[in-house]
Amino acid sequence: MRVQNKSIIVTGAGNGIGEGIAKRLAAEGGKVIVNDINEVGGQRVVAEITAAGGTAAFFKADVTKSAEVKAMVDEAVRLYGRLDVVVNNAGWTHRNRPMLEVSEDEFDKVYAINMKSIYLSAIHAVPALRQAGGGSIINIASTAGLRPRPGLTWYNGSKGAVIITSKSMAAELGPDNIRVNCINPVFNPDTGLAAEFAGGPVDDARRAKFLATIPLGRFCTALDVANAALYLASEEASFISGVCIEVDGGRCV
């Protein structure tokens, strides 16, 4: 059990990558707060974790709202006695299209969910991590923040901000024994936002186009990302901080 009895928050865990992370960490002994704004999805994930013998509880919170993030952190401490790990997975994108066609409201939503959520998580979770004697923060960024493609300019920028912010947080929080790392997944055609990333339905032609850029010859899965998160959350990564792990099959363009 690689994260036995660790108190863990996973945001955006009602489906997709977040669901995979929450289930993987719970299977390895973590006590998980499953966060989402979708209560139906979040409660389903909790039910499946507990049915498998794990420990989890659902907490509905909008990660762009300070009071709700604080309440979520407080609930983790109340339920599990401490906070050890935060996985900032909740994310959003504008539809793939020319950058000048993205509205201001869309831009604000992308940055609120992808970046402001990390700020609010730090504001409210770092004191709890300090009280626990340290911990791990894992931010889910994207290969888009490293090798951007046209059509997702503002999303790409938000994920680039996540990457450099993670490195800066690691430098600042290291003396508190708080490690901060990020994970950069490649495009997954089976997530809820896949059509937005692709600019339309993910048909065979679009799948083939994206797959051709991945040397290992398959798409990223939630389990691939979850395995990276498990490593970063565990004591095996006790000297790993300020690192970005590309879960991208060697994506070359």
Buried (B, 14 or more C-beta within 10 A) or exposed (E): EBBEEBBBBBBBBBBBBBBBBBBBBBBBBBBBBBBBBBEEBBBBBBEBBEEEEBBBBBBBBBBBBBEBBBBBBBBBBEBBEBBBBBBBBBBBBBBBBEBEEBEEEBBEBBBBBBBBBBBBBBEBBBEBBBEBEBBBBBBBBBBBBBBBBEBBBBBBBBBBBBBEBBBEBBEEBBEBBBBBBBBBBBBBBEBEBBBBBBEEEBEEEBBEEBBEBBEEEEBBBBBBBBBBBBBBBBEEBEEBBBBBBBBBBEBEE
